[in-house]
Amino acid sequence: MHDFQYKNGELCCEDVPVRTIAQRVGTPFYVYSATTLASHFRAFDRAFGGVPHLICFAVKSNPSSALLHLLGKEGSGADIVSGGELFRALRAGIDPKKIVYAGVGKRRDEIEYALKMDILMFNVESGEELQAIDRAAGDMRTRARVALRINPNIDAKTHPYISTGLKQNKFGIAIEQALEYYQMAKGLPHVDVVGIHQHIGSQITEVQPFVDALVKTTAFVKELRAAKINIQYINIGGGLGITYKDETPPLPQELAASVRPILADCGCTIVMEPGRAIVGNAGILVTSVLYHKEAEQKKFLIVDAGMNDLIRPSLYEAYHDIRPVVQQPAAETAVADVVGPICESGDFLAKDREMPMVKQGELLAVMGAGAYGYSMSSNYNSRPRVPEILVRGGEYFVIHERETYNDLVKGEKLPRWLD
């Protein structure tokens, strides 16, 4: 569910007409619903009520400071994959004891930063990373809490680029080899082994892959305990999908109902890392129609948002519903590509899409753009990043100003011989 609805033929975010925001800030821009964001977080929290659990929002899906503040006030922790994401989470007031650090390529300075902040735990992806964390902790005269990320070789049935739980993926330690890595970790002088981590992919629209992975994981936890390795946390990852087109992903309570029996007697705190399922449908990208163009066999709607603003369609051939901000019931429809201004043939928001032929200057809303939209945006073609807006009730707030041309060259310097 989300709070983007038509009222009297005009798309609103909660109680604010999207067109009103466009008149103030121009296009393109991202707009998020605070009510949707909070309700999605609470749905996960309620679903796992009655068992010890921690929800760590996947910061990579949307690192906006205002959104992180909002989720932190709801009680969320943070799933991070870089020192920058740690900085953002801490700046938003999220308790370090609710922060877990994943990712295959943690640098020494990032490890030291996380140790200094005393985060809950590292999700370790390799033997050399485990040793690097141990060395850093020893040099800092502290101890590092770790979970090892196991790869259960489960097909998440999602796009290959966002599948992470198969043997050919770069993530995690093969479950068949994991015991020896746990024994290595147990023997390190500056490491406390506290958990186990799995994450099989993103935009998963079925419960069964989660169930299959957890059956393997919980069986392995019993093996670890038999080896006198005490596991206090089972991190079940994230990856629950949302509806972009015609998917019917399970709701958090359906996921919980399927996995809670498997986790019932584990005696562990359950950690989850949802991102897309919380923020995906809480945000949209709003763009203006610049031109119409008709080639011999194609029609194009050229808009002012491009692949630098929302790369998912170009990168994953991902589908995003595109709707007129102001409905015109009698509008002519046609099959067209919705394309942006970037100098790439891969710059599109939709291909061969039947949609109303809105007029030049009118607004389109790209739905389900709250996750991996702004966070994956860039300055390609020297385009300033767009503003982000947060709505609550009848109020809207500019939470991230539109970049300027001066922002594009911030930090750049000329050598003396070019002066």
Wavefront OBJ file of the C-alpha trace (Angstrom):
o trace
v 0.000 0.000 0.000
v 1.044 3.592 -0.534
v -0.292 7.099 -0.166
v -0.177 8.253 -3.793
v -3.801 8.506 -4.899
v -5.847 10.483 -7.403
v -8.188 13.052 -5.892
v -10.513 14.805 -8.318
v -8.355 13.568 -11.160
v -5.106 14.886 -9.720
v -2.337 12.697 -8.264
v -1.617 13.549 -4.641
v 1.064 12.473 -2.210
v -0.954 12.161 0.983
v -2.891 15.448 0.971
v -0.537 17.431 -1.272
v -1.153 17.652 -5.040
v 1.995 16.608 -6.860
v 1.454 19.434 -9.328
v 1.719 21.941 -6.455
v 5.187 20.649 -5.604
v 6.238 20.785 -9.273
v 5.176 24.424 -9.491
v 7.422 25.217 -6.524
v 10.565 23.153 -7.183
v 10.433 22.419 -10.914
v 11.084 19.023 -12.466
v 12.418 16.381 -12.223
v 12.150 15.602 -8.512
v 11.599 12.722 -6.110
v 8.771 12.887 -3.591
v 8.247 10.523 -0.648
v 5.331 9.858 1.680
v 6.255 9.858 5.372
v 3.050 8.004 6.240
v 3.805 5.205 3.776
v 7.364 4.872 5.001
v 6.334 4.589 8.654
v 3.471 2.184 7.963
v 5.718 -0.145 5.981
v 8.263 -0.243 8.792
v 5.542 -0.938 11.338
v 4.220 -3.796 9.193
v 7.564 -5.591 9.568
v 7.761 -4.773 13.260
v 4.266 -6.146 13.928
v 4.821 -9.223 11.787
v 7.698 -10.368 13.999
v 6.141 -9.188 17.255
v 6.464 -11.580 20.170
v 9.953 -12.779 19.207
v 13.241 -10.935 19.796
v 13.956 -9.136 16.545
v 15.759 -6.166 15.045
v 14.810 -4.486 11.769
v 17.822 -2.894 10.083
v 16.756 -0.735 7.148
v 18.978 -1.285 4.093
v 20.516 2.167 3.756
v 21.685 1.459 0.199
v 18.078 1.492 -0.972
v 17.638 5.139 0.033
v 20.174 6.977 2.212
v 18.267 10.256 2.521
v 18.970 11.806 5.913
v 15.340 12.742 6.555
v 14.132 9.230 5.764
v 16.776 7.692 8.012
v 15.782 10.068 10.816
v 12.145 9.092 10.381
v 12.906 5.371 10.468
v 15.273 5.790 13.403
v 12.485 7.411 15.398
v 10.325 4.382 14.560
v 12.986 2.156 16.151
v 14.791 0.985 13.044
v 18.408 -0.026 12.905
v 20.574 0.152 9.783
v 22.093 -2.339 7.390
v 25.158 -0.601 5.928
v 27.729 -1.475 3.268
v 30.217 1.406 3.534
v 31.758 3.922 5.877
v 29.638 6.613 4.241
v 26.444 4.738 5.050
v 27.659 4.321 8.641
v 28.210 8.079 8.812
v 24.702 8.717 7.483
v 23.082 6.269 9.913
v 24.877 7.717 12.929
v 24.135 11.273 11.815
v 20.459 10.296 11.683
v 20.606 9.242 15.333
v 20.438 5.483 14.779
v 21.881 3.531 17.710
v 25.240 1.928 16.781
v 24.070 -1.217 18.597
v 21.399 -1.488 15.884
v 23.839 -1.277 12.972
v 25.114 -4.272 10.988
v 27.858 -3.906 8.388
v 27.769 -6.066 5.249
v 29.641 -5.980 1.934
v 32.530 -7.901 0.412
v 35.055 -5.049 0.244
v 35.417 -3.267 3.589
v 38.524 -1.063 3.702
v 40.751 -0.833 6.783
v 39.639 2.750 7.551
v 35.977 1.697 7.310
v 36.569 -1.241 9.643
v 38.290 1.041 12.147
v 35.449 3.566 11.963
v 32.874 0.841 12.673
v 34.939 -0.537 15.555
v 35.315 2.917 17.041
v 31.548 3.427 16.873
v 31.006 -0.019 18.457
v 28.432 -1.259 15.961
v 26.431 -4.396 16.663
v 28.354 -6.640 14.259
v 30.147 -7.111 10.979
v 28.730 -9.519 8.415
v 31.937 -11.150 7.217
v 32.230 -12.396 3.641
v 35.663 -14.085 3.446
v 38.553 -15.501 5.459
v 40.889 -12.631 4.590
v 38.265 -10.096 5.660
v 37.888 -11.956 8.956
v 41.636 -11.708 9.558
v 41.671 -8.019 8.577
v 38.948 -7.256 11.128
v 40.835 -9.197 13.794
v 44.043 -7.253 13.081
v 42.258 -3.917 13.181
v 40.545 -4.777 16.462
v 43.862 -5.894 17.944
v 45.609 -2.680 16.917
v 42.762 -0.693 18.468
v 42.753 -2.844 21.630
v 39.124 -3.720 21.244
v 37.021 -6.659 20.109
v 34.915 -7.085 17.002
v 31.541 -8.813 17.002
v 31.043 -10.763 13.802
v 28.540 -12.880 11.936
v 29.659 -14.907 8.946
v 27.622 -14.538 5.789
v 26.900 -17.958 4.410
v 25.859 -18.648 0.845
v 23.130 -21.303 0.926
v 23.066 -21.726 -2.895
v 19.369 -20.851 -3.164
v 17.854 -19.441 -6.337
v 15.897 -16.313 -5.353
v 14.208 -16.268 -8.796
v 15.011 -12.634 -9.383
v 17.118 -10.635 -11.851
v 20.667 -12.082 -12.125
v 22.213 -8.738 -11.140
v 20.379 -8.730 -7.788
v 20.649 -12.427 -7.009
v 23.186 -12.957 -4.229
v 22.667 -16.460 -2.826
v 24.008 -18.714 -5.590
v 27.457 -20.304 -5.776
v 28.437 -18.135 -8.739
v 27.686 -14.910 -6.830
v 30.497 -12.973 -5.146
v 28.706 -12.838 -1.807
v 29.138 -15.002 1.274
v 30.932 -18.218 2.155
v 29.724 -21.518 0.692
v 27.703 -23.290 3.367
v 29.745 -26.450 2.801
v 32.914 -24.589 3.861
v 31.408 -22.354 6.514
v 32.237 -24.514 9.544
v 35.973 -24.200 8.980
v 35.640 -20.420 8.725
v 33.653 -20.330 11.972
v 36.366 -22.376 13.644
v 38.938 -19.934 12.297
v 36.924 -17.033 13.688
v 36.581 -18.721 17.069
v 40.346 -19.008 17.288
v 41.081 -15.356 16.535
v 42.092 -13.325 19.615
v 40.144 -10.139 18.925
v 36.896 -11.476 17.445
v 33.649 -12.536 19.118
v 31.507 -14.781 16.947
v 27.898 -13.818 17.660
v 25.822 -14.485 14.554
v 25.114 -15.945 11.166
v 23.976 -13.982 8.133
v 22.276 -14.861 4.857
v 20.895 -12.702 2.079
v 19.815 -14.396 -1.134
v 18.807 -11.481 -3.337
v 16.538 -8.536 -3.949
v 13.002 -8.077 -5.363
v 12.011 -11.607 -4.289
v 8.316 -12.195 -4.914
v 7.854 -15.670 -3.421
v 8.138 -16.974 0.131
v 9.678 -20.318 -0.788
v 13.264 -19.115 -1.432
v 13.319 -17.559 2.057
v 12.021 -20.819 3.557
v 14.510 -22.980 1.657
v 17.440 -20.797 2.710
v 16.406 -20.691 6.370
v 15.954 -24.453 6.546
v 19.607 -24.774 5.535
v 20.731 -21.963 7.831
v 18.986 -23.202 10.973
v 20.282 -26.724 10.390
v 23.772 -25.265 10.175
v 23.230 -23.307 13.418
v 22.639 -26.625 15.181
v 25.909 -27.876 13.714
v 27.693 -24.782 15.006
v 26.300 -25.214 18.488
v 27.415 -28.837 18.492
v 30.883 -27.438 17.793
v 30.454 -25.117 20.815
v 30.081 -21.983 18.703
v 27.304 -19.984 20.311
v 25.122 -18.089 17.836
v 23.040 -15.268 19.304
v 21.757 -13.626 16.090
v 20.290 -15.077 12.914
v 20.235 -12.430 10.212
v 17.688 -13.543 7.608
v 18.594 -10.705 5.234
v 16.136 -8.692 3.219
v 15.023 -8.787 -0.376
v 11.235 -8.917 -0.078
v 9.850 -7.507 -3.309
v 7.208 -4.924 -4.129
v 4.632 -4.544 -6.879
v 6.040 -2.702 -9.877
v 3.698 -4.159 -12.488
v 1.752 -7.362 -11.863
v 3.881 -9.014 -9.172
v 2.104 -10.309 -6.080
v 4.879 -10.385 -3.474
v 4.078 -11.648 0.011
v 3.325 -9.115 2.722
v 5.595 -8.994 5.777
v 3.059 -10.934 7.850
v 2.972 -13.688 5.207
v 6.762 -13.896 5.223
v 6.762 -13.999 9.031
v 4.105 -16.720 9.130
v 6.236 -18.883 6.837
v 9.603 -18.448 8.562
v 8.649 -18.128 12.237
v 8.050 -21.905 12.655
v 11.551 -22.534 11.291
v 13.044 -20.009 13.712
v 10.813 -20.891 16.665
v 13.326 -22.864 18.731
v 16.547 -21.190 17.595
v 16.905 -19.127 20.769
v 18.290 -16.208 18.756
v 17.432 -12.611 18.039
v 16.184 -12.362 14.467
v 17.721 -9.607 12.356
v 16.103 -8.439 9.098
v 17.383 -6.038 6.436
v 14.407 -4.791 4.391
v 14.974 -1.835 2.102
v 12.880 -1.880 -1.054
v 9.855 -3.308 0.788
v 9.873 -0.288 3.110
v 10.759 2.594 0.792
v 10.111 1.394 -2.776
v 6.448 2.336 -3.047
v 6.891 5.277 -0.681
v 8.424 7.407 -3.430
v 7.893 8.513 -7.018
v 9.898 10.420 -9.620
v 8.086 13.325 -11.253
v 9.095 14.505 -14.715
v 7.851 16.924 -17.397
v 7.196 16.134 -21.047
v 9.617 18.133 -23.200
v 8.823 16.961 -26.711
v 6.979 14.443 -28.850
v 8.929 12.721 -31.577
v 7.793 10.263 -34.211
v 10.186 8.104 -36.197
v 9.236 5.759 -39.008
v 8.232 2.932 -36.659
v 8.412 4.534 -33.219
v 6.811 7.193 -31.110
v 8.757 8.865 -28.350
v 7.806 10.929 -25.328
v 10.924 12.879 -24.431
v 10.959 13.896 -20.771
v 13.360 15.832 -18.562
v 14.272 12.869 -16.321
v 16.859 10.434 -17.592
v 18.851 7.350 -16.736
v 21.102 9.475 -14.531
v 18.038 10.152 -12.342
v 16.564 6.622 -12.415
v 18.848 3.964 -13.859
v 16.797 0.858 -13.014
v 15.005 0.599 -16.383
v 18.304 0.920 -18.276
v 20.303 -1.326 -15.947
v 17.791 -4.075 -15.198
v 15.122 -3.469 -17.846
v 12.994 -2.827 -14.775
v 9.347 -1.895 -15.158
v 7.981 1.242 -13.501
v 4.362 2.245 -13.927
v 4.152 5.734 -15.472
v 1.031 7.801 -14.896
v -0.096 11.317 -15.808
v -0.131 13.580 -12.778
v -3.375 15.132 -13.992
v -5.805 12.644 -15.519
v -7.360 13.433 -18.879
v -10.142 10.827 -19.325
v -10.516 11.521 -23.047
v -6.773 11.594 -23.783
v -5.592 9.720 -26.844
v -3.387 6.708 -26.079
v -0.522 5.305 -28.116
v 2.416 2.936 -27.810
v 5.579 4.918 -27.215
v 8.990 4.889 -25.595
v 9.425 7.291 -22.682
v 12.990 8.533 -23.024
v 15.213 11.080 -21.351
v 17.795 13.661 -22.461
v 20.916 11.535 -21.874
v 23.156 10.807 -24.873
v 22.738 7.029 -24.662
v 20.383 4.758 -26.577
v 19.833 2.988 -23.264
v 18.343 6.129 -21.727
v 14.703 5.202 -21.265
v 12.100 4.998 -18.517
v 9.731 2.776 -20.504
v 9.738 0.993 -23.845
v 6.786 0.151 -26.069
v 4.382 1.338 -23.390
v 0.749 2.114 -24.196
v -0.052 5.309 -22.391
v -1.877 8.629 -22.706
v -0.196 11.038 -25.078
v 0.149 13.849 -22.568
v 0.902 17.277 -23.934
v 4.164 19.156 -23.918
v 4.801 20.591 -20.451
v 2.506 18.176 -18.639
v 3.706 15.999 -15.770
v 4.283 12.263 -15.510
v 4.795 10.264 -12.318
v 7.172 7.298 -12.369
v 5.781 5.080 -9.641
v 7.629 2.814 -7.212
v 10.821 4.863 -7.445
v 11.579 5.252 -3.737
v 14.193 2.478 -3.648
v 17.380 2.542 -5.721
v 16.243 5.706 -7.459
v 18.023 8.706 -6.002
v 20.588 6.439 -4.323
v 21.816 5.196 -7.731
v 21.538 8.553 -9.489
v 24.566 10.302 -10.951
v 25.841 13.473 -12.589
v 26.311 11.780 -15.962
v 26.193 14.298 -18.829
v 26.937 16.916 -16.132
v 23.343 16.933 -14.974
v 22.757 18.203 -11.424
v 20.987 15.709 -9.174
v 17.326 16.409 -8.591
v 15.706 17.532 -5.316
v 13.977 15.217 -2.856
v 10.710 16.154 -1.183
v 9.084 14.595 1.892
v 5.338 14.924 2.477
v 3.487 14.454 5.731
v -0.240 15.064 5.634
v -0.836 18.412 3.987
v 2.744 19.666 4.277
v 5.771 19.122 2.078
v 9.431 19.742 2.821
v 12.447 20.032 0.530
v 14.779 17.556 2.239
v 17.495 17.703 -0.412
v 17.977 20.798 -2.561
v 18.446 20.513 -6.302
v 22.136 20.591 -7.132
v 23.528 23.591 -8.990
v 26.114 23.810 -11.741
v 28.603 24.927 -9.097
v 27.962 21.686 -7.223
v 29.140 19.805 -10.316
v 32.654 21.216 -9.997
v 32.870 21.290 -6.216
v 36.244 19.937 -5.133
v 37.797 20.137 -8.589
v 41.170 21.916 -8.847
v 43.569 22.868 -11.614
v 47.292 22.116 -11.411
v 49.522 25.184 -11.288
v 50.778 24.621 -14.826
v 47.230 25.139 -16.156
v 46.710 28.461 -14.349
l 1 2 3 4 5 6 7 8 9 10 11 12 13 14 15 16 17 18 19 20 21 22 23 24 25 26 27 28 29 30 31 32 33 34 35 36 37 38 39 40 41 42 43 44 45 46 47 48 49 50 51 52 53 54 55 56 57 58 59 60 61 62 63 64 65 66 67 68 69 70 71 72 73 74 75 76 77 78 79 80 81 82 83 84 85 86 87 88 89 90 91 92 93 94 95 96 97 98 99 100 101 102 103 104 105 106 107 108 109 110 111 112 113 114 115 116 117 118 119 120 121 122 123 124 125 126 127 128 129 130 131 132 133 134 135 136 137 138 139 140 141 142 143 144 145 146 147 148 149 150 151 152 153 154 155 156 157 158 159 160 161 162 163 164 165 166 167 168 169 170 171 172 173 174 175 176 177 178 179 180 181 182 183 184 185 186 187 188 189 190 191 192 193 194 195 196 197 198 199 200 201 202 203 204 205 206 207 208 209 210 211 212 213 214 215 216 217 218 219 220 221 222 223 224 225 226 227 228 229 230 231 232 233 234 235 236 237 238 239 240 241 242 243 244 245 246 247 248 249 250 251 252 253 254 255 256 257 258 259 260 261 262 263 264 265 266 267 268 269 270 271 272 273 274 275 276 277 278 279 280 281 282 283 284 285 286 287 288 289 290 291 292 293 294 295 296 297 298 299 300 301 302 303 304 305 306 307 308 309 310 311 312 313 314 315 316 317 318 319 320 321 322 323 324 325 326 327 328 329 330 331 332 333 334 335 336 337 338 339 340 341 342 343 344 345 346 347 348 349 350 351 352 353 354 355 356 357 358 359 360 361 362 363 364 365 366 367 368 369 370 371 372 373 374 375 376 377 378 379 380 381 382 383 384 385 386 387 388 389 390 391 392 393 394 395 396 397 398 399 400 401 402 403 404 405 406 407 408 409 410 411 412 413 414 415 416 417 418 419
